[in-house]
Amino acid sequence: MKKRFKDGLVFKKLDERGKVFIEYIPADKAFAPIVAENYIYINCFWVSGRFKGKGYGNILLNECIEDAKNKGKDGLVVLSSKKKKPFLSDPNFLKYKEFKVCDNADPYYELLYLPFNEVSKKPRFKSCAKKGTINEKGIVLYYTNQCPHTEKYVRVIEKIAIERNLDFTIKKINTLEEAQNAPCPFTTYTLFINGKFKTNEILSEKKFLKILELK
């Protein structure tokens, strides 16, 4: 996160112990395979547990909107899904706040945007991230350190893969160029099996073993 502040990253959090925060960055610096000229990209927006239903989500989003307008941006853009999925922003809340779908990617991703004017171009996914497939066989995990917890759980499933002698490849995305040309909309964590998208959920040992049973 410290490295991204120089790119314009903003992180705002409630002064409480808990997941109540919004994190955003100019879209041209986002670790995401999208095109969104003069937009702000919301990396992560999370209000959890006992903090839900108290208006904190509205406050955080409104501050993001105000900041984006003050910076002369044309709107906000955020990765979501057709139905609520783990680690993705809630589509129901965002659509209630007048975000609209501007693009889709397989299997369930939606790119949502909130334009501030009628002349701004609609953001879109890059073609590399639209199909939900890769050429590599076996189990392939793409990830970044966008989330501070990702690295820990990557090592959890890596250990299982080594113990079981699985065909397992880790592809850590380290640079902006790599992220903006990734085969997955959610670069924080995406698992493919035999070339097909499996999940964007950051997996615990139990959940990874469950997936292996279903493979």
C-alpha positions as CSV (number, residue, x, y, z in Angstrom):
1,M,0.0,0.0,0.0
2,K,2.8,2.4,0.8
3,K,4.2,2.0,-2.7
4,R,0.8,2.9,-4.2
5,F,0.4,6.3,-2.4
6,K,2.7,7.9,-4.9
7,D,0.2,6.8,-7.6
8,G,-2.6,8.6,-5.9
9,L,-4.0,5.8,-3.7
10,V,-6.4,7.0,-1.0
11,F,-7.3,4.8,1.9
12,K,-10.1,6.0,4.3
13,K,-11.1,4.0,7.4
14,L,-13.4,4.5,10.3
15,D,-11.4,5.0,13.5
16,E,-12.5,1.6,14.9
17,R,-11.2,-1.9,15.0
18,G,-13.0,-3.5,12.1
19,K,-13.5,-3.6,8.4
20,V,-15.0,-0.2,7.6
21,F,-13.0,1.4,4.8
22,I,-12.8,2.5,1.2
23,E,-9.7,2.4,-1.0
24,Y,-9.4,4.1,-4.4
25,I,-6.9,5.3,-7.0
26,P,-6.9,7.0,-10.4
27,A,-8.1,4.3,-12.9
28,D,-5.0,4.6,-15.1
29,K,-2.9,3.5,-12.0
30,A,-5.3,0.7,-11.0
31,F,-4.1,-2.9,-10.8
32,A,-7.0,-3.9,-13.1
33,P,-7.3,-4.8,-16.8
34,I,-9.7,-1.9,-17.6
35,V,-9.9,1.2,-19.7
36,A,-11.4,4.1,-17.8
37,E,-10.2,7.5,-18.9
38,N,-10.2,10.2,-16.2
39,Y,-12.0,8.0,-13.7
40,I,-11.3,7.0,-10.1
41,Y,-11.2,3.2,-9.5
42,I,-12.5,1.8,-6.2
43,N,-10.1,-0.9,-5.2
44,C,-11.9,-2.1,-2.1
45,F,-15.0,-0.9,-0.3
46,W,-16.0,-2.8,2.8
47,V,-18.4,-2.3,5.7
48,S,-18.7,-5.5,7.8
49,G,-20.2,-6.9,11.0
50,R,-21.7,-4.6,13.6
51,F,-20.9,-1.6,11.5
52,K,-23.5,-2.4,8.8
53,G,-26.7,-0.4,8.7
54,K,-25.3,2.7,10.4
55,G,-24.6,4.8,7.4
56,Y,-20.9,4.4,7.2
57,G,-21.0,3.1,3.7
58,N,-22.8,6.2,2.5
59,I,-20.3,8.4,4.3
60,L,-17.3,6.7,2.8
61,L,-18.8,6.6,-0.7
62,N,-19.8,10.3,-0.5
63,E,-16.3,11.3,0.5
64,C,-14.9,9.3,-2.5
65,I,-17.3,11.0,-4.8
66,E,-16.5,14.5,-3.4
67,D,-12.7,13.8,-3.7
68,A,-13.0,12.6,-7.3
69,K,-15.0,15.7,-8.3
70,N,-12.5,18.0,-6.6
71,K,-9.8,16.3,-8.6
72,G,-11.6,16.9,-11.9
73,K,-12.5,13.3,-12.6
74,D,-15.4,12.2,-14.8
75,G,-16.7,9.5,-12.4
76,L,-16.1,6.4,-10.4
77,V,-15.7,2.8,-11.6
78,V,-15.6,-0.4,-9.5
79,L,-15.4,-4.1,-10.1
80,S,-18.5,-6.0,-8.9
81,S,-20.6,-9.0,-9.9
82,K,-24.2,-9.9,-11.0
83,K,-24.8,-11.4,-7.6
84,K,-22.9,-10.6,-4.4
85,K,-19.6,-12.5,-4.4
86,P,-16.8,-12.7,-1.7
87,F,-14.3,-9.9,-1.9
88,L,-16.2,-7.9,-4.5
89,S,-18.2,-4.8,-3.8
90,D,-21.9,-5.3,-3.3
91,P,-23.8,-4.7,-6.6
92,N,-27.1,-4.1,-4.9
93,F,-25.8,-1.2,-2.8
94,L,-23.9,0.3,-5.7
95,K,-26.8,0.1,-8.0
96,Y,-29.0,1.7,-5.3
97,K,-26.5,4.5,-5.3
98,E,-27.0,4.9,-9.0
99,F,-24.0,3.0,-10.3
100,K,-24.7,1.5,-13.8
101,V,-23.3,-1.5,-15.6
102,C,-20.8,-0.5,-18.3
103,D,-19.3,-3.8,-19.2
104,N,-19.3,-7.5,-18.4
105,A,-16.7,-10.3,-18.2
106,D,-17.1,-14.1,-17.8
107,P,-18.3,-15.7,-15.7
108,Y,-20.1,-13.2,-13.5
109,Y,-18.2,-9.9,-13.4
110,E,-19.8,-6.5,-13.9
111,L,-17.9,-3.3,-14.3
112,L,-20.0,-0.6,-12.6
113,Y,-19.6,3.1,-13.1
114,L,-21.0,6.4,-11.7
115,P,-20.5,9.2,-14.3
116,F,-20.5,12.8,-13.2
117,N,-21.3,14.1,-16.7
118,E,-23.0,12.9,-19.9
119,V,-19.9,13.2,-22.2
120,S,-17.5,10.9,-20.4
121,K,-16.6,7.7,-22.1
122,K,-17.9,4.4,-20.6
123,P,-15.2,2.4,-18.8
124,R,-14.6,-1.1,-20.2
125,F,-12.7,-4.3,-19.5
126,K,-9.7,-5.0,-21.7
127,S,-10.3,-8.0,-24.0
128,C,-7.6,-10.1,-22.2
129,A,-9.9,-10.3,-19.1
130,K,-13.3,-10.9,-20.8
131,K,-13.4,-14.7,-21.4
132,G,-12.5,-16.2,-18.0
133,T,-10.0,-18.6,-19.5
134,I,-6.3,-19.0,-19.9
135,N,-4.1,-21.3,-22.0
136,E,-2.3,-23.0,-19.2
137,K,-3.5,-26.4,-17.9
138,G,-3.3,-27.6,-14.2
139,I,-4.1,-25.3,-11.3
140,V,-3.0,-21.7,-11.9
141,L,-3.2,-18.9,-9.3
142,Y,-2.9,-15.3,-10.2
143,Y,-2.5,-12.8,-7.3
144,T,-1.2,-9.5,-6.1
145,N,-0.5,-7.9,-2.7
146,Q,-3.4,-5.5,-3.1
147,C,-4.9,-7.2,-0.1
148,P,-2.5,-7.6,2.9
149,H,-4.0,-11.1,3.6
150,T,-3.4,-12.6,0.2
151,E,0.2,-13.7,0.6
152,K,-0.6,-15.7,3.7
153,Y,-3.3,-17.7,2.1
154,V,-1.3,-18.2,-1.2
155,R,1.3,-20.0,0.9
156,V,-1.5,-22.1,2.6
157,I,-2.7,-23.6,-0.7
158,E,0.9,-23.8,-2.1
159,K,1.8,-26.1,0.8
160,I,-1.1,-28.4,0.0
161,A,-0.3,-28.4,-3.7
162,I,3.3,-29.4,-3.0
163,E,2.3,-32.1,-0.5
164,R,-0.1,-33.6,-3.1
165,N,2.3,-33.2,-6.0
166,L,-0.3,-31.2,-7.9
167,D,0.3,-29.4,-11.2
168,F,0.2,-26.0,-9.5
169,T,1.6,-22.7,-10.8
170,I,1.7,-19.4,-8.9
171,K,1.7,-16.2,-11.0
172,K,2.3,-13.2,-8.9
173,I,1.4,-9.9,-10.5
174,N,4.1,-7.3,-9.5
175,T,3.8,-4.5,-12.0
176,L,1.1,-2.1,-13.2
177,E,1.7,-3.4,-16.8
178,E,1.2,-7.0,-15.7
179,A,-2.0,-6.1,-13.8
180,Q,-3.5,-4.1,-16.6
181,N,-3.0,-7.0,-19.1
182,A,-4.0,-9.8,-16.7
183,P,-6.4,-12.5,-17.8
184,C,-8.6,-11.9,-14.8
185,P,-10.6,-8.8,-13.8
186,F,-9.9,-9.4,-10.1
187,T,-6.1,-9.4,-9.9
188,T,-6.0,-9.7,-6.1
189,Y,-6.7,-13.4,-6.3
190,T,-8.0,-15.6,-9.2
191,L,-7.8,-19.4,-9.4
192,F,-8.0,-21.2,-12.8
193,I,-8.2,-25.0,-13.2
194,N,-7.3,-26.5,-16.6
195,G,-7.7,-23.2,-18.2
196,K,-11.1,-22.3,-16.8
197,F,-11.9,-19.7,-14.1
198,K,-12.7,-21.3,-10.8
199,T,-13.0,-18.7,-8.1
200,N,-11.9,-15.2,-7.0
201,E,-12.4,-16.1,-3.3
202,I,-9.2,-16.0,-1.2
203,L,-9.1,-19.7,-0.2
204,S,-8.5,-21.2,3.2
205,E,-7.0,-24.7,3.5
206,K,-10.5,-26.1,4.0
207,K,-12.0,-24.3,1.0
208,F,-9.1,-25.3,-1.3
209,L,-9.5,-29.0,-0.3
210,K,-13.2,-28.7,-1.1
211,I,-12.4,-27.4,-4.6
212,L,-9.9,-30.3,-5.2
213,E,-12.7,-32.8,-4.3
214,L,-14.9,-31.2,-7.0
215,K,-12.2,-30.9,-9.6
